[in-house]
Amino acid sequence: MSSSETQPLYTPREPIFPRRVKGFYRNLKWWVMAVTLGIYYLTPWIRWDRGPNLPDQAVLIDMAHRRFYFFWIEIWSHEFYFVAGLLIMAGLGLFLFTSALGRVWCGYTCPQTVWTDLFILVERWIEGDRNARVRLWKAKWDAHKIRLRLTKWIVWLLIAVATGGAWVFYFADAPTLARDLVTFQAPFIAWATIGVLTATTFVFGGFMREQVCNFMCPWPRIQAAMMDPETLTVAYRDWRGEPRGKQRVAGAGDCIDCMACVNVCPAGIDIRDGQQMECITCALCIDACDDVMAKIGKPRGLIDYLALSDQEAESQGKPAKPIWAHVLRFRTMLYTALWALIGVGLVFAMFIRADLEMTVSPVRNPTFVVLSDGTVRNIYDIRLLNKLGDDRAFTLSLVSDQPLDITLEGEDRDIVTVPANETMLQRVYVSAAPGTPAASADRTELRFWVEDAITGERAFTDTIFNGRAAQ
């Protein structure tokens, strides 16, 4: 094959200019966009009083102190299983909604969808609706086209900067970081993060759009495993719409081939061709088709949320199943049960966790030391975690079947004061007098206790004491 006949590996992107549409699903998407963007942009500015020694930002990922705050919930770094549990719940929730209603996540709440909707809204305000944007795309570059494009890109850029800026506010005190950004005193990592998120938002929402969903996101390919013939998804009643045509003749279907469903689709597909990977189930084609059906005096629902099993049944003149029969089936109930089980487990773990935690690490080099008087000594590093909002004094003690003495390094008493919301490492010496069974035995079991001097809350950890026989 000659070079002139070689086909390109990639073809240029065909621009898509969705037409404005009104209807139930479009209004639903507006509300979802407003709520999700409102939550994203405003949450870092919500204040929450936790006391004098804790940050007052309601939602904060405190990387410096390795903690995550969510209103009244505080998660420490060693409690990452809470975050892992929430991620598992999010995954199961995605499986649940996809198996019941198709790609509703992609069509309504995915960040790529939300910001693309916002960018298209700006584009429509500045350049006009579909036909005007198509004409502008085909027009030669002149002052008018340059002015419109620059205006649109500037607004897009402002939205992208606000998006990147809002994200960094989740990782630091928002008012303080905002002041540092304005005075150019913010750390480099803040500027770098804002720059990366600004660039990705601007490019993904403004130029790549459906390509992100089709080529970068793995979910369109995974969704097939989550869906089955009972899944409710956007579909075309071909048995009712075919044969299609603009001319009204005897035996013609309800579809007049007006292309309204195609013109409003942000993915640029024709839902009448059947289920496609590119469809994000945004349902805008339903609004467009219902509007046309109302104008020509035909029943709505030519394009609708429909299970494939119902489509086959309706084509044979049988009634469709009720919605609950599609939603409440074994797969969805299994996902719901697993989701609820993990949620209950996380709530239970949240309520039973203690405000005081202790870990004990025996010093193994050497395993033990023998003092000049024959006393056998073991050394332990005890880490105390005070999750409370004020400094607390804790009493350290031990319990064993054998007589053992405890001494705290740097302390005259057995009391340790741990600062509020801090971790403290305390070295402890445990000794067995010469001639006692613990001094000569291989190992002796013991239990360290720590007690809050104010509340009386206690925690313990079991470990062993190594005697001479352990040598």
C-alpha positions in Angstrom: 0.0 0.0 0.0 1.4 3.4 -0.9 1.8 6.1 1.6 -1.0 8.1 0.0 -3.4 5.2 0.8 -2.3 4.8 4.4 -5.2 5.4 6.8 -4.5 7.6 9.8 -4.3 5.8 13.1 -6.4 8.5 14.8 -9.1 10.7 13.2 -9.7 14.3 14.2 -12.4 15.0 16.8 -15.7 15.8 15.3 -17.0 18.8 17.3 -20.4 18.4 19.0 -22.8 21.3 19.5 -25.6 20.2 21.7 -28.9 22.1 21.2 -30.7 23.6 24.2 -33.6 21.6 25.4 -36.2 22.0 28.1 -37.9 19.3 30.1 -37.9 17.2 33.3 -34.5 15.7 32.9 -32.8 18.9 31.8 -34.2 20.6 34.9 -33.0 17.7 37.0 -29.5 18.1 35.6 -29.6 21.9 36.4 -30.5 21.2 40.0 -27.8 18.5 40.3 -25.2 20.8 38.8 -26.2 23.7 41.1 -26.1 21.5 44.2 -22.9 19.7 43.4 -21.0 22.8 42.4 -22.4 24.6 45.4 -21.1 21.9 47.7 -17.7 21.8 46.0 -17.1 25.5 46.1 -18.7 26.4 49.5 -17.8 23.5 51.8 -14.2 24.7 52.6 -15.7 27.9 54.0 -18.1 26.3 56.5 -16.9 26.7 60.0 -17.2 24.1 62.8 -16.2 24.8 66.4 -14.1 21.9 67.8 -12.4 23.7 70.7 -9.4 26.0 71.2 -6.7 23.5 70.0 -8.4 22.2 66.8 -9.1 23.7 63.4 -12.5 25.2 62.9 -12.9 24.2 59.3 -15.8 21.8 58.9 -14.2 19.7 56.2 -10.4 19.6 56.3 -7.7 17.1 55.1 -4.9 18.0 57.5 -1.9 16.4 55.8 0.6 18.1 58.2 -1.0 16.4 61.3 -2.2 13.4 59.3 -5.9 13.9 60.2 -9.2 14.2 58.4 -12.0 16.3 59.8 -15.6 16.1 58.6 -17.8 18.2 60.8 -17.9 16.3 64.2 -15.9 13.3 62.9 -12.2 13.2 63.2 -10.2 10.4 61.5 -6.5 9.8 62.3 -4.0 8.4 59.9 -4.0 5.0 61.6 -7.8 4.9 61.2 -7.6 4.9 57.4 -9.9 1.9 57.3 -12.8 4.4 57.7 -11.8 6.0 54.4 -11.3 2.6 52.8 -14.8 1.6 53.9 -16.3 4.8 52.5 -14.5 4.1 49.1 -15.9 0.6 49.1 -19.4 2.0 49.8 -19.0 4.4 47.0 -18.0 1.6 44.6 -20.9 -0.6 45.7 -23.2 2.4 45.3 -22.0 2.9 41.8 -22.6 -0.8 41.1 -26.1 -0.5 42.6 -27.2 2.5 40.6 -25.7 1.2 37.4 -27.4 -2.2 37.7 -30.8 -0.4 38.5 -30.7 2.7 36.3 -27.7 2.4 33.9 -25.1 5.2 33.9 -26.9 7.7 36.0 -23.7 8.6 37.7 -22.1 9.5 34.4 -25.2 11.4 33.2 -25.8 13.5 36.3 -23.1 13.7 39.0 -19.8 12.8 37.4 -17.5 15.8 37.7 -16.6 15.6 34.0 -20.4 15.8 33.2 -21.1 18.6 35.6 -18.2 20.8 34.5 -18.9 20.1 30.8 -22.5 21.1 31.3 -21.3 24.3 32.9 -18.9 25.0 30.0 -21.6 24.3 27.4 -23.9 26.7 29.3 -21.3 29.4 29.1 -20.6 28.6 25.4 -24.3 28.9 24.6 -24.6 32.2 26.5 -21.8 33.8 24.5 -22.0 32.1 21.1 -25.6 31.2 20.8 -27.5 27.9 20.5 -26.5 25.0 18.2 -27.1 26.6 14.8 -25.2 29.8 15.7 -22.3 27.7 17.1 -22.1 25.6 14.0 -22.0 28.7 11.8 -19.3 30.2 14.0 -17.3 27.0 13.8 -17.4 27.0 10.0 -16.8 30.8 9.7 -13.4 32.2 8.9 -11.4 33.9 11.7 -12.3 37.5 11.9 -12.7 40.1 14.6 -16.2 38.9 15.5 -15.1 35.2 15.9 -12.0 36.1 17.8 -14.0 38.3 20.2 -16.5 35.5 20.9 -13.9 32.8 21.3 -11.7 34.9 23.6 -14.6 35.9 25.8 -15.7 32.2 26.1 -12.2 31.0 26.8 -11.6 33.7 29.5 -14.8 32.7 31.3 -13.8 29.1 31.0 -10.4 29.9 32.5 -12.0 31.8 35.4 -14.2 28.8 36.2 -11.1 26.5 35.9 -9.1 28.7 38.2 -12.0 28.7 40.7 -12.1 24.9 40.5 -8.4 24.4 41.2 -8.5 27.1 43.9 -11.5 25.5 45.7 -9.7 22.1 45.8 -6.6 23.4 47.7 -8.9 24.9 50.3 -9.8 21.4 51.5 -6.2 20.9 52.5 -5.6 24.1 54.6 -7.5 26.7 56.5 -9.4 28.3 53.7 -9.4 32.0 54.8 -5.6 31.8 55.7 -4.7 30.1 52.4 -6.9 32.6 50.4 -5.0 35.5 52.0 -1.6 33.8 51.3 -2.7 33.3 47.6 -3.7 36.9 47.2 -0.4 38.2 48.8 1.6 35.6 46.9 2.8 33.9 50.1 1.2 30.6 49.5 3.5 27.5 49.3 4.6 26.3 45.9 2.5 23.1 46.2 -0.6 25.2 46.4 0.2 27.0 43.2 1.2 23.8 41.4 -2.0 22.1 42.4 -4.1 25.0 41.3 -2.2 25.2 38.0 -2.7 21.5 37.2 -6.4 21.4 38.1 -7.0 24.7 36.2 -5.4 23.2 33.1 -7.2 19.9 33.3 -10.6 21.5 33.9 -10.1 24.0 31.1 -9.0 21.3 28.6 -11.3 18.4 29.7 -14.5 20.5 30.1 -13.9 22.9 27.2 -12.2 20.9 24.4 -12.1 17.1 25.1 -15.6 16.7 26.7 -17.0 13.3 25.5 -13.5 12.1 24.6 -12.7 11.9 28.3 -15.7 9.6 28.8 -15.0 7.5 25.7 -11.2 7.1 25.8 -9.9 8.0 29.3 -12.6 6.7 31.7 -12.8 3.0 32.2 -16.4 2.9 33.4 -18.1 2.8 30.0 -16.4 -0.6 29.5 -17.0 -1.8 33.0 -20.7 -0.9 32.9 -21.6 -3.8 30.7 -20.9 -6.2 33.6 -23.2 -4.2 35.8 -26.2 -4.1 33.5 -28.6 -6.8 32.3 -31.9 -6.9 30.4 -33.8 -5.8 33.6 -31.7 -2.6 33.9 -33.7 0.6 33.3 -31.8 2.8 30.8 -32.5 5.3 28.0 -33.8 3.4 25.0 -35.8 3.9 21.8 -39.0 2.1 21.2 -38.2 1.0 17.7 -41.3 -1.1 17.4 -43.3 2.1 17.7 -41.1 4.5 15.9 -40.2 2.5 12.8 -40.4 2.9 9.9 -39.4 6.5 10.5 -39.7 9.4 8.0 -40.8 13.0 7.7 -43.6 12.1 5.4 -46.8 10.9 7.1 -47.9 7.9 5.2 -50.0 4.9 6.1 -48.1 2.4 8.3 -45.4 4.9 9.2 -44.0 4.9 12.7 -44.1 7.8 15.2 -40.5 8.9 14.6 -40.4 11.7 12.1 -36.6 11.6 11.8 -36.3 15.2 13.1 -32.9 14.4 14.6 -33.9 16.3 17.8 -32.6 13.4 19.9 -29.2 13.5 18.2 -28.9 17.3 18.2 -29.3 17.5 22.0 -26.9 14.6 22.8 -23.7 15.8 24.5 -22.0 12.5 23.2 -23.2 13.1 19.6 -24.8 9.6 19.3 -28.1 8.5 17.9 -30.0 6.6 20.6 -32.2 5.0 17.9 -29.2 2.8 16.9 -29.6 1.0 20.2 -27.4 0.8 23.3 -24.0 2.3 22.9 -20.9 2.6 25.0 -20.8 6.4 24.5 -24.3 6.9 26.0 -24.1 8.5 29.4 -27.8 8.1 30.2 -28.3 11.9 30.6 -31.9 11.5 29.2 -31.8 14.8 27.3 -33.0 12.9 24.3 -36.1 12.0 26.2 -36.9 15.6 26.8 -36.3 16.5 23.1 -38.4 13.6 21.8 -41.2 14.2 24.2 -41.4 17.8 23.1 -41.6 16.7 19.4 -44.2 14.1 20.2 -46.4 16.7 22.0 -46.2 19.0 18.9 -47.3 16.3 16.4 -49.9 14.9 18.7 -48.3 11.6 19.5 -47.9 9.9 22.9 -44.8 10.7 24.8 -42.2 8.0 25.6 -40.9 7.1 22.2 -37.5 7.5 23.9 -37.7 6.7 27.5 -36.2 4.9 30.5 -36.8 1.4 29.5 -35.5 -2.1 30.2 -34.6 -4.2 27.3 -36.9 -7.0 28.5 -39.8 -4.5 28.5 -38.9 -3.3 25.0 -39.2 -6.9 23.8 -42.4 -7.5 25.7 -44.0 -4.3 24.5 -43.1 -5.1 20.9 -45.2 -8.2 21.3 -48.2 -6.3 22.8 -47.5 -7.4 26.4 -47.5 -5.0 29.3 -44.2 -3.7 30.7 -43.2 -4.6 34.3 -43.6 -2.0 37.0 -40.6 0.0 37.9 -40.2 -1.6 41.3 -39.8 -5.0 39.6 -36.7 -3.8 37.8 -35.2 -2.0 40.8 -35.9 -4.7 43.4 -34.3 -7.8 42.1 -31.6 -10.1 43.5 -28.6 -8.1 42.2 -29.7 -4.7 43.4 -30.8 -6.1 46.8 -27.4 -7.8 47.2 -25.6 -4.6 46.5 -27.9 -2.7 48.9 -27.3 -5.3 51.6 -23.5 -5.2 51.2 -23.6 -1.4 51.1 -25.7 -1.2 54.3 -23.6 -3.8 56.1 -20.4 -1.9 55.5 -22.1 1.4 56.5 -23.4 -0.1 59.7 -20.0 -1.5 60.5 -18.3 1.8 60.0 -20.9 3.6 62.2 -20.4 0.9 64.9 -16.6 1.2 64.7 -17.0 5.0 64.9 -19.0 4.8 68.2 -16.8 2.2 69.9 -13.4 3.8 69.2 -11.7 5.1 72.2 -10.4 8.7 72.8 -7.3 7.1 74.3 -5.0 4.6 72.5 -1.8 3.0 73.5 0.7 0.9 71.6 3.7 -0.9 73.2 6.9 -1.8 71.4 9.5 -3.8 73.3 13.1 -2.7 72.6 14.8 -5.9 71.4 18.4 -4.7 71.1 19.3 -5.9 73.7 16.4 -8.1 74.7 17.2 -7.4 78.4 20.0 -6.0 80.5 21.4 -7.1 83.8 22.2 -4.4 86.3 25.2 -4.5 88.7 23.0 -5.8 91.5 21.6 -8.6 89.3 18.3 -6.9 88.5 16.9 -7.8 85.0 15.5 -4.9 83.1 13.4 -4.8 79.9 12.9 -1.6 78.0 9.6 -0.6 76.2 8.5 2.3 74.0 4.9 3.2 74.8 3.1 5.4 72.4 0.1 7.3 73.9 -2.4 9.0 71.6 -4.7 11.7 73.2 -7.6 12.3 70.9 -9.2 14.8 73.3 -9.2 18.6 72.8 -7.1 19.4 75.9 -3.9 18.2 77.6 -4.4 15.1 79.7 -2.5 13.4 82.5 -2.3 9.6 82.1 -1.2 7.1 84.7 0.9 4.2 83.5 0.9 0.9 85.4 1.4 -2.8 84.9 -0.2 -6.0 86.0 1.5 -9.4 86.1 1.5 -12.7 88.0 5.1 -11.9 89.0 6.5 -8.9 91.0 7.7 -6.4 88.5 8.6 -2.7 88.9 7.9 0.1 86.4 9.9 3.3 85.9 9.2 6.1 83.5 12.2 7.7 81.8 12.4 11.4 82.7 9.5 11.2 85.1 9.5 11.0 88.9 6.1 9.5 89.0 4.1 7.1 86.9 2.1 10.0 85.3 2.6 11.2 81.8 1.0 14.4 80.4 0.1 14.1 76.7 -0.8 17.4 74.8 -4.2 17.7 73.2 -4.6 15.8 69.9 -1.0 14.7 70.0 0.9 11.4 70.1 3.6 11.0 72.8 6.4 8.4 72.9 7.3 7.4 76.5 10.2 5.1 77.3 9.4 2.7 80.2 11.7 0.4 82.2 10.4 -2.7 83.8 12.6 -4.5 86.3 12.6 -7.9 88.0 14.6 -8.2 91.3 17.3 -10.8 91.4 16.2 -14.2 92.5 12.6 -13.7 91.4 10.9 -16.1 89.0 10.5 -13.3 86.3 14.3 -12.6 86.4 15.3 -16.2 85.7 12.3 -17.3 83.5 12.3 -17.3 79.7 9.3 -15.0 79.5 6.7 -13.6 81.8 3.3 -12.2 80.6 2.4 -8.7 81.7 -0.2 -6.1 80.8 0.4 -2.3 80.6 -2.5 -0.1 81.7 -3.0 3.6 81.0 -5.8 5.6 82.7 -7.1 9.0 82.1 -6.7 10.9 85.4 -9.8 13.0 84.8 -12.4 10.7 83.1 -11.0 7.3 84.4 -11.1 5.9 80.9 -8.6 3.0 80.6 -6.8 1.1 77.8 -4.4 -1.8 78.0 -1.9 -3.7 75.9 -0.4 -7.2 76.6 3.2 -8.0 76.1 6.0 -10.1 77.7 9.0 -9.6 80.0 12.1 -11.5 79.0 14.2 -13.1 81.7 17.7 -14.5 81.7 16.5 -17.8 80.3 15.6 -16.0 77.1 19.3 -15.4 76.3 
